[in-house]
Amino acid sequence: MRNLPIKAIAATILPLLAGACTTTASYDNISDPSLGFTTVAARTASVTGKQAVWVQSSAESQSLAERVRGLVQKKTVGPDVAVQAALLNNKGLQAAYADIGLSAADLWQETLLVNPRISIGATGIGGVSRTVETAVVSNILALITRPKRVAVADARFRQAQLRAAEETLRLAADTRRAWINAVSAWERVAYLNQAQAAADAASELAKKLGETGAFTKSGQAREHVFYAELAGQTAEARMQARMAKEELTRLMGLWGDDIDYQVPNALPSLPKSVVAKRAIEAEALRNRVDLEIARLELDALALSYGLTDATRYLTDLELLSGVEIEREKEDGETETSVAGNLEVEFVIPIFDTGKARMRKAELAYMRAANLLAEKAVNIRSEARGAYDAYRSTYDIARHYRNSVVPLRTTIEEESVLTYSGMITNTFELLADTRAKINSIILSLNAKRQFWLADVDLGTAVHGGGGSSPAAEASEVSSAGDEGGGH
C-alpha cells in the first residue's frame, strides 16, 4: 500500500505524456535546424540559376569562404559569378535565413502540448491520520485550439520561407545591377582615356603652332581647355567607377585579399532582339514571391480569425484532475482510502464578452484582404512598366548605336579632312569632336540603362525588386584600359 500514491500519480500523468509523444507525427523533421531551406534554395535556383546555401557551422563557413575565394580572387568576375559569390558569402542574407529557423521553432513549439502542472500535498504528517493529495492541471483550451494554432504557425513558417526566397532574389538582382554599374563605369573611363589622349595631342599641336605664329592664342586656349575639361571628367569617372566597384564588393561580402578581383572593361553588346512577353501580367501574378506572402498572410489571419471565434467566450479553461489518498491508523491497523477528484476552472465572460477581440480580428482580416488586392493591382502595373522600359531602353540604345554614333563619327572624320584642307577652322573641328564624345557617352549610358531594365524585368516577374542604391546611382559606366579589368 505504500506504493499506491506513486502508482496513482503515474496513472494520472502517463496518458498526457503519451498524447504529447504523438503531437509531432505530421512534423517528423520539425526540429531540424535547416528545415524549410530546401524550398528556398529550389525556388531561387529556378530563377537565378545559382546555388544558395544556409551556413550551419563554422566548417561550412570556412568551406564556402574558400569556394568564393576561388571564384573571384585575381580573376575577372562576370555577372553570374558575382551573383553566385554574393549568394554564398553575403552575411546579411545568412541573417535573413535565420528567420526560417525562428519560424520553424515557433511551429515546433505549437505542435507540443502545454506542459501540465502537478501539485502534491500532504496533511497530518506524524499524526494518526495522514492525507496525500495529488493533482494534474491541464489547459483544456490549449488542447482544443491546438490544431488551429498549428495551422497558423505553419502558415507563418511558409511565409518565412517565401520572405527568405524574396531576400535571396533581391540580393541577386542588386548584385547584378552593381556589376552592370561597375562595368559601365569603367567602360566610360576607357573611352574618356582615349578621348583625352586625342585631346592631349591636339593641345600639344596647338602649342607648337602657336610658337610659330601660325595659331592664335584664342585657338590655343580652346585646345588647352578642351584637354583640361576632359581630364576633369576622366578623374570624376574614375572615382565613380571605384565607388561602383566597392558597391559590388560589399554585396559579394568580400574583404581582405579577396577584393583583389577585376570586372570586364565593357558591358555585353545589345542582343539582336528582345524577349517578347505577351502575358507579362499573368506571368507576374503566377510567380511573384511577395504576392504569395500576402496570400499566406490572408490565410493566416483567416485561421487566426477562426481561432478568435472559437475562444470568444472562454479564454482560460483548465482541467484539474488528481487523487486523494488518506491513510488512518486505528487499533494498530492502517487503513488507506483512495478517492479521485476533478475540477474545471474557467473565466466567466461577464464584462469582456470577446466582441472587441472579434472586431479586431475582422478588421485585421479585411485590411489584409485589401492589401492583397492592392498588391495584385500594383504587380500588374509594375510588370507592364518593367516590360515597357525594357523594350524602350533597347530601342533607344540601338538608336544611339546604329544612328547617332555613326553619324557623329562621319561628321568628325569629314571635319578632319576639311580642316586639313584649310576649309574648316579649329573651333568647328573642336565642336564636332566634343559632340562625338557626348554622343558616345550617351550611347554607353543607354546600353547600361537597357541591361538595368533587363534586371528590373526579372524582378517584376519573380520578385526581389525594390530600392537599390546601384540602380539609383548617377551615370556611371565601365571599362578601363583596353585588354584588362579593374
N, C-alpha and C positions, 0 to 999 in steps of 0.2 A: 504493500500500500504506500510505502514511502516514495515510490517512483511515479505515482499517479499524477502529481502536478506536472512533471516534465512531459509525460505522455499526453496530457490534456492540452498543454501549450503547443506541442508538436502537431496534434490533430487540428488545432485551430490555424496554425501558420502554414503548414505544408501545402494545402490547396492553393493558397495565394502564391506561394513560391512556384508551384507547378504552372500556374497561369502565367506568371511572369516569364517563365522559360519559353513559352510559346508565342510571346509577343512579337518577336523579330523573325517569324517564319517566312514572311514575304520580303524581308530585307536581310538576306543572309550575309551580305558583304557591307552592311551599313557602317561597320566600324573601320573599314579600310580607309586609311588616310587619303588615298588618291581616288576615292570613289567619285565618279561623275566626270573625271577629266577626259576619259576616253571619248565621251560625246563632244567635248570642246575641241579636242585635237582633230577628230574626224570632220567636224563642221568647218573648222578653219582651214584644214588641209584641202578640202574640196574647193575652197575659194582662192586661197593663196598659193596652193601647191607646195607649201613649206611645212616643216615639222615644228610643232610646238611641244615643249617639254615642261613639266612641272617638277622642279627640283625638290627632292625629299631628303637629301642627305648631303653632307659635305663632300663625300666621294663623288656623287653625281655632279655637284657644282664644279669640282676640280676637273672632271672629265669634260664637261661642257666648255669650261674655260679653255682647255687645250684644243678642243674642236674649233672653237671660234678663232683662236689664235692661228690655227692652220688655215682658216678661211680667208683671213684679212691681212695678217702681218706681212709687210713688204710685198703686197700684191695690189693689182689694180682691181678694185671692187666694182662689180656690176650691180644693177638694181636687185636682182634675185638673191645674190649673195648678201647684200646689205640687209634685205628683209629677213633672210634666214638667220643672220648673226643677231639681229635685233630680237627675234622671237626666242632665241636661245639664251641671250645674255642680258636682256633688259630687266633690271631688278624691280622696277615698278610693275611690270607685267607679272612677275612672280608674286608680288604682294597682292595683286588682283586675284590670282589663282587661290590664295589663301581663303578668300571669301567662299569658295566652293566647299572647302573643308569645314568652315564655320557653319555653313548652312546644312551640310551633311550631319554635323554634330547635333544641330537643333532637331533634325529629323530623327536621328538616333534617340535623342532624349525623349521625343514624343512617343516612340514605339515602346518605351519601357513603362511598366506600371508604376504608379505612385507608391513609394515605399510606405508600408503600413507602420503605424505607431503601436508599440507594445508597452503595456503597463503591468507591473506586478506589484502587489501589495500584500502585507501580512499584518494581522492583528492578533492580540492575545499571546504574544511570544513570551514563553516562560510560565504562562498560567495553565489553568486546567483546560481552557478552550483555546484553540488556535485556528485562525481562518486565513487562507491564502486565496487572493483574488488575482486573476489574470485577465487581460483584455487586449484585443487587437482592434485598432481603429483603422478602417479603410475608407478612402474617399470614393463614395459611390458615384458622384457626379463625374469624377475624372474617368472612371471606368465607362460610364455611359457615353461620354463625349469623345472618348479616345479615338474611334475611327475617323471622326471629322477633324480632330486636331492633327492626326497623322496625315490626312489628305491635304490640309492647309500647309503643313510643313513640307510635304512632298512638292506642292506647287511652288513654294518658296525655293526649294532646292533646285528645281528645274529652272527657275528664274536666275538663280545664281550661276548655273551653267551657261545660260544664254548671255548673261552680263559678262562673264569671263570670255566667251567667244567674241562678243562685241568689242571688248577691250583689245583682244588679240588682233581683230581685223582693223581696229583703229591704229594700233601701233604699226601694223604692216603698211597701211596707207600713208601714215605720217612719215615713215621711213622712206617709202618710195618717193614721196614729194620732196623730202630733204635731199635725196640723191639727185633728183631732177634739178633742183635749185643749185646744188653744189656743182654739178657738171656744167650746167648752163652758165654759171658764174665764171668758171674757168674758160669756157668757150669764148665768152665775151672778152676776157683778159687776153686770150690768144689773138683775137682779131685786133684789139687795140694795140697790142705789141707790134703787129705787122704795120698798122696804120702809122704808129709812132715812128717806126723805122723809116717809112717813106717820107714822113713829115720832117724827120731829122735830116735826111739827105737834101730835101728841098730847102730847109733852113740854111744848111751849110753852103749850098749852091748860091743862094741869095746873098749870103755874106761875101762870098768871093766875087760875085758880080758887082756888089756894092763897092768893093775895094778898087775895082777897075773903073768905077763911074758909070757902068752900064745898067745899074739898077738903082732906083730911087730909094731914099730912106724909108718912105712910107711902104713901098713894096717889101723891103727887107723886114720891116716891123710886122707886116701881115704874116709873112712866113714864120717869123720867130714866135709870134703869139699863137699861131696855129699849133706849132710844136709844143709850146708851153701848156696850152689847154689840153691837148691830148695826153701829155704827161700827167696832168692832174686827174683826168678821167681814168687813166690806167691805174694810178695809185689807188683811187677810190674803188675801182673794180676789183683790184687785188684784195683790199680789205673786205669787201662784200663776199668775195669768194672764200676767204679764210673763215669768215663767220658762218657761211653756209655749210662749209665742211665740218665746222665744230658742231653745228646742229645735228648733222648726220652722225657724228661721233657719239654725241650724247644719246641719241636714240638707239644706237647699237650697243651702248653700255661699255664703251671702250675706255681704257686709261692705261697709263704707263707705256710700256713698249708696244702695246697693241695698237696705239694710234699711228704707228708707222705704216700707213697704207696710202694708196692713191686712188683717185677716181679718173675716169676717162677724160679726154680733152674735148669731147664734143658729144652732144646728145645724138641718139639714133636719128636717121633720116625719117622723114614723114612716110607713113605707109602708102602703098599705091592706092588704097581705098579705105574707107571707114566701115566699121561694122554696122550693119542695118539692124535696128531693133524696132520692129513694128508694134510689139506688145510690151513696151517698156514698163507701163504702169502695172500690168498684171504680173510681170516678172518680179518687179519690186515688191508687190504685195505678197507674193509667194515666198520670197527669200529674205526680206528684211528682218534682221535679228531683233531690233528694237520693237517692231510690231508684235513679234511673238512674246516678247517680255510684257508688253502691255496687255496682251490677251491673257497671259498667265496671271497677271495682276488682277484682272477682272474675275478669273476663275477662283483665285484665292479669296477674294472678297466675297464672292458668292458662297463659297464654302464657309467662310467666316460668318456671313450673314445667317446661314442656316444654324451655325453653332450658337450665335447670339440668340436666335429664336428658340433653340432648344433649352437654353439656360435662362430664359427670360424671367421666370418666376423663382427658380431655385438656383442660387449662385453658390451655395455651400451646403452640400449634402454629404454626411458622413455616417457610416455604419459602425457601431461598436459591438463586437462580439467577444465572448470570453466565457470563462468558467469560474465558479466559486467553489473552493474546496474547504470544507470545515471539518476539523478533527477535534473530538472531545474525549476526555478521559473520565471514566466513571467506574468506581469499584474496581480499579486496577485494569480495566479493559479500555481499549482505544477504539472509538467508532469514527469512521470517516464518511462524510457525505459529499457528493459532488452535484452541483447544480449549474446549468448553463444560463447565460443571460445574453440579451440582445437589446441594444439601444440604437435609436436613429436620431441624429442631430441635424437640423437644418434651419436656415434663416427664414423667418416669416416675412414675406414682402408686403408689409403694411404701408410703408412710406415710399420705398423705391420699388415700383412695380415692373421695372425694366423697360418702360416706354422710352425713356431718354436714350438707353443703350440701343434700342431698336431703331430710333430715329437716326442716331449717329451711324449705325451700320448701313441703313438705307441710303443716306446721303453720301457715304463713302463709296458705295457701290455705283450710285448714279454719277458721281464725279469721275470714277474710273471708266465708266461706260462712255462718257462724253470725251474724255481724254483719248480713249482708244479710237473713237470716231474721228476726232480731230487729227490724230496721228495718221490715220489712213488717208485722209484728205491731203495732209502735208506731204506724205510719202509719194502720192501720185504727182503732186506738183514738183517735188524735188527730182523725181525721175524724169519728168518731161523737161525740166530746166537743165538737168545734167546732160541729157542727150542733145538738147538744142545747143548747149555750149560746146559739146564735143564736136558736133557737125560744123558749127560756125567757126570755131578756132581752127579746125582743119582747113576749111575753105580760105580763111584769112592767111594762115601760114603758107598754104600752097600758092596763094596770090602773090605774096611777097617773094617766094622762091622762084616762081615761074615768070612773073611780070615785072615787078618793081626793081628787084636787084639786077636782072639782066639789062633793063633799060638804063639804070644808073651806071652800070659798068660800061655800056656802049657810049653814053654821054661823056664819061670821063676819058675813055680811050680817044674819042674824037677831039675832045678838048686838048689832049696832049699832042695830037697830030697838028691841030691848028696853031697851038702855042709854039710848036717847033717851027712852023712856017710863018711865025710872027703875025698870025691873023687874030688869035685870041690873046688877051692880055693876062697878066699874072693873077689879078683879082678874080677873073671869071674862072680860071683853072682851079684856083683855091676853093671857090664857092662850089664848083662841081665835085671836088674831092670831099668836101665837108658833107655835101648832100648824099654822096655814095656811102660814106661811113655811117651816117644816120640811118639810111635805108637798110644797111646790112644789120645794124644793131636792132632795128625794129623787126627785121626778119628773124633774127635769133630769138628775140623775145616772143614772137608769135609762135615759133616752134616750141618754146618752153611752155607757153600757155596751152598748147594742144596736148602735150604729154601730161600736164597737170589736170586738164579736163578729162583725159583718159582715166586717170586715177579716181577723179570725182565721180565719173560714171559708174565705176565699180562699187564705190561706197554707196551710191544712190540705189543700187540694185540689191546689195547684200548687207549694207550697214557698216558701221565703223567710221562714219563721217564725223563732222563736227569741226570746231575751230582748230586750225592748225597753224602754228607760227610760221612754218615753212611756206604754206600756201599764201599767207598774208605778207610775206616778205616783199620788199621792193624789188625792182627789176634786177635780177642777178642772173648771170649766165655762166657759161662754162669755159673750160679749156685753158690751157696754159701754153707751154711751148709745144711745138709740133713733135709728135712721136713719144711724148712722155706723159705721165699722170701727175696728180697733185695730192 
